[in-house]
Amino acid sequence: MSNALDHQPAGLRDDLALIAEWITPNARILDLGCGDGALLAYLQDTRNASGYGLDIDPDNVIACVRAGVNVLQLDVEAGLGQFEDNSFDFVIMSSALQEIRRPDKLIEEMLRIGRDSIVTFPNFGHWRPRLSLGLRGLMPISGTLPNRWYDTPNIHLCTVRDFEALCQDKQVEIVRRHVVNHARRSSTAIRTLPNLLGEVALYQLRQGKS
Amino acid sequence: MAISDTHSVGLVEPRTLHVAESMPLDCGKPLDRFDLVYETYGTLNADHSNAVLICHALSGNHHAAGYHSADDAKPGWWDKCIGPGKMIDTDRFFVVCPANLGSYAGSTGPESRHPDTGRHYGLDFPVVTVGDWVRSQNILREALEIDQWAAVIGGSLGGMQVMQWAIDYPDRLRHAIVIAAAPKLSAQNIAFNEIARQAIVTDPEFHGGRYYEHDVVPRRGLMLARMLGHITYLSDEAMRAKFGRDLRAGRVNFGFDVEFQVESYLRYQGASFVDRFDANTYLLMTKALDYFDPANTAGGDLATAFAPATARFLVVSFTSDWRFPPARAHEIVDALVDAGKEVSYAEVGSDLGHDDFLLTLPNYVNTLRAYLDRVVAEAGT
C-alpha cells in the first residue's frame, strides 16, 4: 500500500505533506496563512522552492524568520491587490478557507496571482457532521472541527459538493482533487463517495478558460 | 551604574577616518578631504564576515552604545539594542556606527572649518544626500577592510540609508534591515520639515548660518524644530498616557507660561537638544530626508530601483508610528516582492509611535534576534 504518508518528512504536518507532493521543483510560492513556515521551509529544502508566506500572528512571523522562510506580516483579509497577476507558480491556502470572510473572492484573487492554486478545507459533508447535525441536532465537533459553534474561527464551512459547485459557477478548473480521512489517508471508498467519507479535501485549481 | 552592566559595551572611544581624496556628491560639487568619526563595538572575526553597519537617524551620531566616560549620565542612542547579549549582539557581531557627513558630532559638517579658507562651512557645506552618506560609509568599509557587511541596519532616516546601500553597493552587504522607514517622504513629512527649517532660519541669531562667527546659536529656532519633531515621534495615545492633560501647578493660571506637563516635556526636549545639536546640521538632515526617493532615478518605480539589490531584506514597522506608518513600509515590501527580492516583513504592535524603533518591544527584539541568528548561522561566525 502506497500513500502520501510514506514519503512524509519528519515533522511536516500531514496535510502539508500532501500539498508538498503537488509542488513542482523550483516553484515560486505564496503561502497564505503560512503558520510557522514549515511547508515553505520543507519546499525550499526539497524542491528548491522560493517565495513568501503571509501570516498575521507575531509568533508565527518569528518562527518563520527562525526557519529561514520569507514571511510577510500581512492580513490576507486586507486584500492581495499588491501581488501582480501570475506572479507565482502556486498560491496555497491550507485549512483556512473556511475562516475567510469571502472565500469566493479570495479564490478569485489566488487564481489571479498564481498559475496554480492549492486549497484545503474540512469537508462538512462527511457523515459524522451530518449525523451530528441531522440526528442529534448539534453542531458537530471532531478532530478536524474541534471548536464549538461559539468559539470556532470557521465561518464558512462547506462540503466537497458545495465547493465544486462554486468552482463550476466561477469556471474554475479543478486540476486535481484529493480527499482523505482524519489520518490524511485516502481509500477506494473515499474516492467513490468523497463527500460522505472524506474529512479533508485538497484541490489544485486553475483559472478556467473562458 | 549602568556602565558596569554586563550587557553594556562599557567605555568606548570614537575614532576618526581622515579621507584625503575628494568624493563626488550628488549636488555636483565634490567634497575635498573629510573626516568620518565612528565607533565600533565587539570584535571583527578572522575572515571579517561579522561586521554590521549601523546607520543613524536625524538626530543620531556615531555614539550608538556604551559610555564615553564613567560620568556620562546617558549611554549611546541605541544602547538598549546594542551590546553583549542584546538585540544586536556585540558578542557575535563587530558593530560599526559612523556619524554622517554634515553631522554636528565630529564628522565633517557645517561647524567644521573649510581646509582652504579656515572658516566654518556654515551653509556653504554642500547639501548632502542619503546617497552621499552611503558613498562615504563605503569608504569607511574599505578602510576597515570589510569586504561585505553581514548586515546594514538602520531605523527611520537610517533605514533609508540601508535601502540605498542595497541599491548602490549590492555586493557589499548580505542583509538589509530597514526599520520604521519610508521609501520617500510624504508631503506631510516634508511640511513638518519645512516648518522646522523655517523656525531655524528665521531666528534672529541664525545669521545666514554663520552664527558660529557671532558666538551665538539660533536657540529658539532649533528648540522649536526639535519640539515639533518630538510631536511626530510620539503617538497621540502615548502622549495621552504619558501626560494626559496634567497640569504642573495642579490648576490653570490663565497665562502663557508652561502649564500642561506636555508643554514642560517639549520645552525640556527642545532646550536640551540645543545644547548638543547644530542648527545647520538640522537643516541638512531634513533636506536629506526630503530628497530621498530612490524610485525617482528609476522612472518613478521603486521595484525597478531595487532591481540591482541582492541582499535579503527584513523590513519592520510599528503600528502606532504615524510619522512612517505601516502603510509606508508596505510600499517598500510591495516593491521588493515585485522585484522578486528575498524579504520578510514584521509589523510590530506598538503604542509609543515612531520612537519604538529605539526601544525593546518583545516582538520587535525577538524578530530581529531570530533574523540575526540566521545571519550568524549562514556566516559561520
Interface residues (C-beta under 8 A of the other chain):
Chain A: S50 Y52 P58 V61 I62 C64 V65 R66 G68 V69 N70 V71 L72 Q73 L74 Q82 F83 E84 S87
Chain B: L314 H330 V333 D334 V337 D338 E342 V343 S344 Y345 A346 E347 V348 G349 N363 N366 T367 A370 Y371 D373 R374
